Amino acid sequence: MASNMLDSVLFRDSFGTPAMRAVFDDRELIRKYVEVEIALAQAQAKCGVIPQAAANEIAAKCNADTLDFDLLRHETEIVGYPILPLVHQISKQAGESGGYVHWGATTQDIMDTAVVLQIRDAFDIIESEIDRLRHVLADLALRYRDTPMAGRTHLQQALPITFGYKAAIWLDMFERHAERLEQARPRILVGEFAGAAGTLASLGDKGLDVQEVMMGILKLGVPSSTWHVARDGFAEATNLLGLMTGSLGKIAYDVMLLAANEIGELYEPFVKGRGASSTMPQKRNPISSELMLACAKGVRQQAGLMLDAMVQDLERATGPWHAEWLAIPESFILSAGALHQANFMLSGLVVDEVAMTRNLDMSKGLIVAEAVMMGLAPYIGRQDAHDVVYDACRTVNEKGGRLADVLNSMPAISSRLDPQIIERLTNPANYLGMAPQMVDRVLAKFAKRQ
């Protein structure tokens, strides 16, 4: 029986992905622990701290896949941490060299560095999903660069935009997220080897040398100072995920709102049975968007927990460290799930241009009242233009009809302007501002990262 969505056979691939779950699988984590222990021994041998023969034997014989996991689980429950039970087992695996396993290290050194290795693998998955999403959004922005639709503020029609402009805004968020991820890697992917209180005292004058060689073997950054209780790196990782999934939640919200029957401008890809209701056969619920939004809310909670876990006591924490064990795996799995749903949904997004035009015309020209006023100003003066358009808008609201027809029937307009000028001014497609040019700028930015 699953205790949460991420372990559920029914729901786990809705809220996560197999690839990301594999990164945070228990056995993979233990493999990372052993990898770190081996790298430590190899570094210490190179620096003359332990015999080279011992490091060779540790590397050759220590194997996470042959451990007694039931024993490891049982002893972890007793000790409270998995490293001491792990060291017991791999020391036996190492035979005569077992006494050199974990030399001068502390539990948190091994666990923290293993998590950094997990995050590195997880970042690779996130980066791949973001890259795919960027291409999907770039295609949407280019294809619908000039497709007019109603821009909405406070859930009301405001001014015309294009759907490409909307997609470009989505894309630009992920251009920034890709940049953030690139910049964050060197800050976050830094290993930890510092000893009991972080001073490397047990290795005498060889501590910093071992640390540098060890991180070189693991291909991680070398810490400039001990970060046992300086948790900004891990907090940055999860809060970066919070930003990414927050953007996904915004996209999901847009799609859900525009998929409402009353609007009907966007629809998720059709897959028979997906989004179906058990009682209402007509329903086509926006399932991917709903999952994206749920994942975003879940990551936000874990990002907050990681900020709380930064407040740690003295040189080694009493409890906040454990909160990270909850937050980091879940944040990455939910983020991968949200990105996967976004790529599925947006790559097959159904854009109803007819509905966009219909909705844009719903106000009978009132959506471009500002454009009409500014367009009439050179002919009749700004204040007169304002008063005429204001009166025409009231007539449309009270009696119906098109703004263009009402204006052309007004003597102040019909006596001075060709009716086609009013038709042009009241056409929403002629009042898109710089929306298409903004699409071009975002697409140029996207092209530079390829």
C-alpha angles and dihedrals in degrees: 000000000000119000094201143013094264092062097037117114087211100047110019096096091048093056100030145006132253091238094056094042088054090057091056097037114130094241092050090051090052089049088055091051090053091045090055093047090051092048089050092053092046091050093048091050091051090051093047096249096119131015116277089230090059092051090048092052092047091051093046100045108030107096126170093198094064097049122120098249095185090056091044091053093047094049092044089058089053099043097036093228131064100222101078092050089045092051090051091057101040091045087061090046090054092058114197091005093055092103090067095056114113091007110184094348131122128217094255092054091061097040096046094048092048090053090051088054089051091049090050091055091043092050089055089057093045091048092051092050092047091050090052091047092050090056092048092051092045089055091051093047093051096042094050098033092125101027107122121222137157115277110216132207122181085004090295128111107264116165135335119274131164127253088234088059090054091048090048090056088052090048094049091056089058093044085061093044091052088051092047091051092050092050094044097053097079091046095048104033095072121127129228127228114144111125132234101328096013099261100102087229094151092066097051112209093345098070100096092042091053091047092053095046092045092054090047090056091049092042091235132133119269113243116237089207137008113279101191088124100017099088102168091114096060091039090053091051094054094040089051086056088049090057093047095048090043087061090047089052090053091052090047092051091051092050093047093050094046091048092060112119091242090059105024098177100128134032134182116244114286115248115166110257095007111131092006121154122229091224107021112060093188094063123112103178120197095243099166091050091049091051092047090053093047092049091049091054091048094051091048090058092050092046088056090049090053091053089051090049090058089075099087132163125249117305100335126025126240099209117339090084090064091055088064090062088062098042107042101057094042093048093054096043093049091046092052089048092051093048091048091052091047093052092048094047100042096042089061099031113151111222114196104204091177090058090047090055092045092051092045089056093046093097091052091236100319091115088071097043088120090054092049093050093050091043093052094045096083089053104042105009129267099269094046089046090053093050094046094048091044091054091045092051091052090052092051091048094048103035105019128229133114123308090228093055093046092050093047089052093056113096092221088062106029092053094054110027138055109246089234090065089060091046089054093046093050095049106104091209088067094058105059096122112204095327095120091046090051088054088054092052093051091047090051089052089049091051092055091061095054 
